């Protein structure tokens, strides 16, 4: 079925992959997608890769090398690599990656990726992981249950993914204003400590800035309130925990700081569009 194949890393504890046959390399088309949970010693170092690949880190932390420059990888990192592009990245042993990737059949770096702000061998940071996790899961589901319509559906989903990257990518770190520094500080706290943060008040106490001020700068740089970003971060993490099927809903709720499982379930359904109890079964059935 597949005209292309990939040598997948052995440094994964769990993976889910989908292949679509490709009519050729003259046109850009996504031909492979995957989800991987990485080992504590996960490290990739290559001089190049045969296919243009986009990766999205849904969870974990590590380092990405851009030339000699070390950039921290955290939740929401997006980076690309491919032919004649050396790349090196790894995760921290106590925070291994959970990540998605898509691979293109294009000979040249995909124009649509460049238009979304992506560059070969570069990394950018996006906020609000919920839409990205959802879109990647839909692409994987479509690839697993492939039929004649699947390539077009995956292409359409890729367009949505790139639109979300444009919407949520961070303002350039070249902005050295005081408000930008406060936003970066607050976002770092939120992404690192989201499990123990339960309100805007909690974030305000940890950052040292008022909730009113945080709301203003998050609206400026992110387009959403800090509380909404916090909820999205928690529910994105909840989805990743629930899809494994190893934890009960109540245990996931406690893991994310919810003492009331019903409150957690209502919040999850509102943001993710389904009951938390249905996530594992949906993934098993490819729904």
C-alpha positions, 0 to 999 in steps of 0.5 A: 500500500505504501510507496514511502516508508520511514525508519521509526525510532526505537526510542519510543514506549508507545506509538500509533502510526498511519500510512497513506499511499502517495501518487508521487512526489511531484505534489505535496501530500501528507503520506504518514502520521504518528503519535509517539511516547518517548523513552527517558533517554530519547535523543534524535541526531541526524545530518538529514532526513529523506522526507519533510517532517513536522513535529508537535510536542504535546507534552514533556520538555527537552532541548532543540538545537538550531545550529549552535543555539540551544532552544528549550522544547516545551508543550506546544513546540513545533519544528520541521526538518528534512532533506539536507537539514541536520537536526538534533533534539532530545527530552529530559529524562524525567519529562519524556516527550509525547508528540505527533508528527506528519511527513510530506511527499514533497521534494521541496519544503511545503509552501503551506508550511512556510506560509504558516511561519514554519522554516526548515530546521527551525522551531516555533512555539504555539499556545493552546494545545487542545486544537492541535491534539484534536486535529492530529488525532483526527488525522491519525484516525483518518489514516488508520481507517483509510479509504479513497477519500482519506487523502483529501480529508487529511489534506483538509485537516492539515490546512486547519492545523496550519491555520491554528499554528498561524492563530496560536503561534507566539509573538516573536521573542524579539519583543523586549517590552515589559508586558512581553516579559511578564507574558513570557514569565506567566506562560512559563509558570502556567505551562510548568505548574498547570497541575497545581494552578486552579484559578487566575488568582493562583497564577497571579500569586505565582507571577507576582502580578495582578489578575487584571493585568495578566488578563490584559497582556494575555489578550494582547499576546495570546487572544485568550484569558490566562484562565482559558489557557490554563483550562486548555492546558489541563484538558490537553493533558487530561486527553493524553492521560485518558487515551492510555486507558490506565487511569480512571476519570477520577484519578485523572481529575485528581492528577490535574487538581480537581477534587470534584470529578463531576466538575472535571467531567463537565469542564472536559466535555465543554472544552473537548466536546466529549465525555472523559469516560469515552476518550479511551474507547474512541481511540480504540475504535478509531472514532 
